[in-house]
Amino acid sequence: MSDAAIELVRINKRFGPVHANKDVSLKVMPGTIHGVIGENGAGKSTLMSILYGFYQADSGEILMDGAARVIRDSHDAIAVGIGMVHQHFMLVETFSVLENVMLGGEGGMLLAEGAATIRNRLVEMSRDYDLDVDPDALISDLPVGARQRVEILKALVKGARILILDEPTGVLTPTETDRLFEILDALRTQGVTVLLITHKLREIMAITDTVSVMRGGEMVAHRATAETNPEELAELMVGRKVLLRVDKKPTRPGEPVITVSNLTIRDAAGVNRVVDASLEIRAGEIVGVAGVSGNGQSELLEALAGIRTPTEGVIQIAGGPEITPGQPSNPKHLRERGIAHVPEDRHRMGLVMPFEARESSILGYHDAAKFNTGPLMNAGSILDDCVGKMKNFDVRPGDPNLKSANFSGGNQQKIVLAREIEAKPHLLLVGQPTRGVDIGAIEFIHASLIEMRDAGAGVLLVSVELDEILSLADRIIVMSAGRIVGTLDAAEADERTIGLLMANVANDEAAA
């Protein structure tokens, strides 16, 4: 009999010509927190999907407590004690906590009896694991951290002894992340086994007992967390040494390239998304915007890019006209004035996925003289331009005729960055530059943004990754509920102070 809670033995899975998992073996000991890390496309999500029954392995075995198990779907997984908390929560916002936990296990015809039973278990588990959730609260009224606790309770109430967490901190403030780690520690103490999928090496080092590294569909290493370090794990993930820190010179800011005064943005439903925001960005500096996703950063970025019209306030571009509710602009006019935009969602706004790379690489700049010969587009010039961009930005594969959809997330992001940075703008607006990007591409993207700042451009960086904001920004703006609640010099900022501001905690430590 194996002493492992879960053992995956020589798992193979193909999707057509792609060998997503190649003879992958993994042993997870009971009552531990086991991290699984790897670059995009390394195969970790496929492996967890096989364990939870979303996919069936082509070959290999799943063992629980030494006995082979057949997991055909998520019902089978739940039946044998495996639960999964997804990165994007699977909750019905108009239902209460109790109703969400009951879904799929309502108790047959006697709904009231089933509800009473689950309520008792919910209260008991909430107390045992210090999860602090009101069964009668509506999901729509709960903050993000509490919603995640509901997802964990859903799994525990259904009998999960093994809990898979997929990128669990992506939408949490630092304070909420610390609270999650306390909960995971309590679960470990109670004998629950946790599989943690994350790309954040700091979190791996902070909470896991062991960590497994995947690269190219294979399992390449297992380490006791206490016996490794972020540098070794990064090298194992990428297959080469990776510079984890951002090297940059002190900033020498120049004149403002854009000034925003009392900006308010109201959406189509009449809800204020940005409220009375004022800021400026100077040449030669990176201004970071920190905040939990959904607190107005996206709308601010889109207004500065000309995608949204201000409801109130003024946007003043250096040497250009004012943008006001009565005098809006658009992305084309702002590009002509030296403002480039890397959108938060590269698939929805940055690329046309069926287009070839050479076509996506000129989007928004396609009417430039160098890409046109009379009434016709100059195919040779477009091709040569794309080849140069791919070389400069290390896009792989370097095939300008490959469709945009066929590149990895990191290389799609490089195509967008190459297009916007090589336009040599005065101001670069960047949203979530490394979202869904592996560690090797992150290193390159950060270096590119620093190089642009050092060349004299202003950069506005919106990111939910506090490490990224702290590494890159010269000044940091914190947003909460659509308002700018603090502005900090990066040299004086730390995660705790920013986290308190993100949560809009008003005390002396959080004062800007």
N, C-alpha and C positions, 0 to 999 in steps of 0.2 A: 504494500500500500504506500502511495506517495504521501509525503507530509505537506504537500502544497495544497492551498485552497483551490487554485486553478492552475492547470498545466496545458499549454498548447503545444502540440507535438507535430513538427514538420508540416505546418500549414502552407498549402499552395492555393493561389487564386489568380485566375487569368480573366481579363476583360478583352476579348479578341486577341490582338498581338501583344497587349500590355500584360506583363507578368507582375501583378501588383504585390503579391506575397510569394516569396521564394523559400520554401523549406524553413519557415519561421517557427522557432521554438521559444517558449516563454514560460517561466515558472514563477508564480506569485505566492508568497507565503501568507498564511492566515494572520489576520490582525495587523497587517502592515499597510503602509501607503507606498505604492509602487508607481514610479513615474515612467511614462513612455514618451520619448522625444524623437524628433527627426524632422528633416526639411519637408517642404511641400512635395507630395508625391512619393514620400519614403515608404508609405504603406501602412502607417499606424492606424489611420481611420478605417481602412479596409479591415485590418485585423480586429479592431474593436467591434466593427459591424458584424463580422463573422461570430464573435463571441456573443453578441446580443441577438443574433438571429436575423439580422437584416439581409445578410448574404450567406450562402452556403459555400464552404470550402470545396475546392476541386479534389483535394486529398488532404490527409492529416487527421489528427484526433484532438478532441477537447476532453480533458479529464477534470473531474471535480472530486476532491478527496480520494483520488486514486482510481475512481470509476469512470469509464467512458460515458459520455453524454452525447445525445443527438439533439441539437438545437436547431429546429427548422424555422422558427420565427420568434418574435419577441414574447409571445405567450409562453413558449417553451422556456425561454430564458428566465422570465419572471417566476415560472413554476419551480425552477431549480434554484431560485434565490439570487438571480442576477438582476440588478437595476441599473438604469442609465439616466444621467442628468445631461441633457443636450445643451449645447452652447446657446441656442435660441430656445427659450422656455416653451414648453408644450402645455400652456395653461389657457383656460377660457376666462377672459378678463371679467365678464359679467357674472361669473359664478363666484360663490364663496370659497374659502380655503377647503372647508369640509366637502363641498360639492365636487371640487377638482380632485381631491384625494379619492373620493368615491368612484369616480369615472372608471368603468371597466370592472368594478367590484361592488355593485350596488346592493347585493344581498338578495337577489331574486324578487319575488312578487311583493314581499313585505318590506317596502322601501324604508319605512320608519324604523323597523327593527335593524335593518342593515346600517342605517345612518347612526343609530345609537351605538352600535357595536364599533363602527369606525371612529366615531367621535371619541369614545373611551380610549381606543388604541392611539388615536392622534394626540390626545391630551397626555397620555402616559409616555409616549415616545418623545413628545416635545419637551417633557420634563426630564426624562432620562438623558437625552442628548443635548439639553440646554438650547433647544432650537427656537423657543420663544415666538410662537405663532398663534394668533387668535383664530380658532376654527370658523368663526362667523364673519370674519373680515372679508370684504370683497377684494378680489385680486387687483382690480383697477385702482384700489386705494392704497396698495402696498408699494413701498420702495423696492428697488431692484434686489437688494440683498435679501429682503424678506421673501420675495418671489422665489429666489433660489432655494431658500430654506423649505418652502412648500414643495418644490421639486424633489428635494432630498427626502422629505417626509413621505411623499407619494411612493417612493421606492421602498422606504423602510416599512411602511404600513403593509405593503404587499409582500413583505417577508424577505427583502434583499439582505443577503449576507455579504455579497460582493457588489460594490458600487463603482460604476464607471462614470467619471466626470470628464466631459469634453470641453477643454478651454474654459474652465469655470470662472475665471477672473476678468474676462474680456470686457464686461460691462459694469464692473464694481469699482467703487472708490477704494483708496488704500485702506481706509478704516473698515469698509465692508470686507475687503480681502483678508485683513487680520482676523475679523470675526469668522469668516469661512474657515480659516486655518485652525482656529480654536475648536470649531465644530468637527472638523476632520480629525483633530487630535482626540476629541471625545469619542468619536466613532471608533477610532483605532483602539482606544482603551477598552471599549465595550466589545471588541472582537470582530468588528466589521472590517472587511478587506477593501481597500480603496485602490482603484486604478486611475491615475491622474494623467490625462493627455494635455500637454501644454507645450508652448514654444518658449516660455519664459524661464530661462535658466536660474534666475534668482529664486523663483518659486520652487523649482526642483530642489535647490540646495536648502531652502528654508523648511520644507515640510515632509519630504519623502524619506523613506528608509533605504530604498534601493531604486535604481534607475536603469532602464534598458534603452539602447539607442538603435534606431533603424536608419538605414541608408540604402536607397535604390531598391526597396522592396525586401531587403534582407535585414536580419538582426545581426548587428556588427559588434555589440558589446553589452555586457551587464556589469554594473558597478554598485558597490555599497556607497551610498551618498557620502558618508563620512570619509571615504577614501578617494574621492575625486574632487574636481573643481570645475568651474564654468569653462575655463580655457580648454581643458581636456575634453569636456563634453561637446563643446563647439567644434573642435577639431574632428572628433569622431563623427559628428553629424554631417560635416561638409567634406571631410577627407583631406583637409589642409588646415594650416594655422589660420585663425580668424582674429582680427583686431576687434575686441569687444568694446573698447573705449573709443570715444570720439576725440581726436586731436584737433584742436583749433586755437588760433591766435586770439588775443583780446580784440574785441570789436572796436572799430573806429567809425561810429555812425555819422552820416552826413545829414543833408537836409531831408525833411519829410517827403516821401514819394506819394503818400496818401494820408488824408486826415478825415476822420469820421466824427461827426458831431451829433449827439442826441438821436441816434438811429433807432427807430422802432420798425419792426417788420411784423405785419399781421397776415396770417394765412387765409385761405379761402373760406374757412369756417369762422373767421373773425377772432381767432385765438392769437394773442401776442406771442410770437416766437423769440423776438429780440426786443428788449425794452430799454430805451434811453441809453444806448451804448455809445461811448466816446473813446476813441483811441487814435494813435498815429503810428505809422511805420516809416522808419528812416532808411535811407540808402545805407547798405553795408551792415545791416543787422537782421537777426532772425528773431521775430516775435512769436512766441508759442502761445497757443490758446488751449488751456487745459479745462477739462470738465467731463463729467459722465455723459456718454452719448445721449443726445436728445435734449440738451439744455441750451440750444440756440446757436451752437457753433456752426452747424451745417448751413443754417439760414443766413448767418453773418457772412460766411464764405461765399455763398451764392449771390448775395447782394453786392459784394465787392467785385464779383466776376460779371455782374450785369445780368444775371439770370433772374433775380428777383428785384422788383421795384420797391424802394423804401415806402413805408406808410407815413413815416415822419422822419425828419432829420435831413442831414446833408452829408454827402460824400464828396470830398474835394480832392481831385487828382492834380498833382503838381503840374503846372503849366497847362492845365485843361479846364473845361467848364465844370461847374458844380452839377452833381447828380442829386435830384430832389424828387419828391412824389410827382410834381408837375413837369419835371424835365428828366425823365428816365434815360437810361442808356441800354446797351445790349453787348453781348460778348464780342461781337465783331468790332464795334467801335472801341471797346476797351483794349482789345488786342492791338489795334492800330496805335493806341496810346501807350503801348509798352507794358500791358498787364497780361500775364500768362496764368493759366489755371490748370492745376492737376486735380481733377475732381475726386471726391471721396469714393465714389463707386465707379471704377474704371469700366465695368461692363455696361452699365446703364448710360454713362455720360462721356467716358473717355475714349472708347473704341467702338467701332462697328464690327461685331464679332465675325460675320461672314466675309468682311473685307480682307484682302491680302495685307500683309504688314506694310508694304510700300504705300498702300492707300490710307491705312490708319495713321501712318507716320506724318501725313501732311494735313490731317483734318483740321479745319479752321484756318489753315494757311494755304489752302489749295488754289486761291486766286492770286498768289504772289507771282510776280513777273517771271521768276526763274523756273516756275513749274508750268508756264504756258507759252505757247508759240502761236500768236494770233488767236483765233477762236478755239484752237485745240490745245489740249494738255500735252506737255512734253514728257512722254513716257520715259525716255532715256534719262532726263534730268531727275525725275522722281525716283527712278531706280537707283541712280548713283547717290542721291541724297540719302536714301534709306540705307544703302550699304554703308555709307560713312557713319550714320547715326548708330547702326548696329555694332560697328567696330568700336566707336568711341564709348558706347555704353554697355559693351560686352553682352549683347543680346544673343541668346542661344536657343535654337540654332540660328546662325546668321543668314537665314534664307528670306529675302524680301518678298518672295512669292508665296510663302506659307501663310495660310489664313490666320487671322488674329486669334481665333478661338483655339488654335492648335498649339499655342505657346503656354508655358506654365504661368501661374499668377505672377511670379516675380519678374519674368521676362515680358509679360504684358505691361507691367508697371514700368519697366525700363523703356518700353516703346513710347509710352505716354510722357515720361520724364524727358526723354531725348527730344521729343517733338517740342515741348514747351521750353526747356532750358536752352536748346540751340537756337531758339528765336531771339535769344539775348534780351529778355525783358528787363524793365526797370524794377518791376515788382512781380514776384512769383507767389501765387496763392496755392498752397499745397494742403490737400485734405487726406489724412490717414495714409501717409506715403508708404508705409510698410505693412499695411493691413494684408494678412494672408500671404506675406512674403517670407521666404526662408532666410536663415541667418547670414548666408553668404551674400545674398542680394541686399539685405539690410545694410551691411557694411559698405557696399558700393553706393547705395542711395544716400546714406548719411554723408559720405565723402563728397558726393556731387552737390549736395545742398550747401555744405560748408564752402566748397570752391566757388559757388555762385555768390554767396554772401561776401567772400573775400574779394571778388571781382567788382563789388560795389552795388549789387542789387539788394533791394529789400525783399525779405521773405516772411510771409505769414504762414505759420505752420499750425494746423489743427490736428491734434492727435489725442486718442484716449490712452495712449501708452505714456505713463508718467516718466518712465526711464528715458524715453525718446525726447520728451519735452525738456527734461533736466539736462540731457546731454547736448542738445543742439541749440536751445534758445538762449538769447542774450537777455531778453526780458520775457516775463511770463504773465499772461492775462488769464484769470480764472473766471469761468462762467458758471452760473447756477440759476436755473429757472429763467433763462433768457437774459439775465442781467450780468454785467461785469461786476463781480463782487470783490475783486482784488487785482492789483498789479504789483508784481515783485521783480526785483532785479535777480537774475538767475544765480548770481554768486551768493545771494542770501536765502535762496529758496531751498526747501527740503520737502520730502514726500508728506510728512505729517502736516506741515503748514498748508500745503496745497490741498491735501485731502480734507482738512477742516473747512477750507474755503469752498471746495467742491460740494461738500455736504451743507454749506451755508450755515455753519456753526458760528454764532457770533460770540466770541470771547476775545480776550486780549491777545492770545496767541494767534488767532486767525485774522486779526486786524491787518489790513494792508497798509 
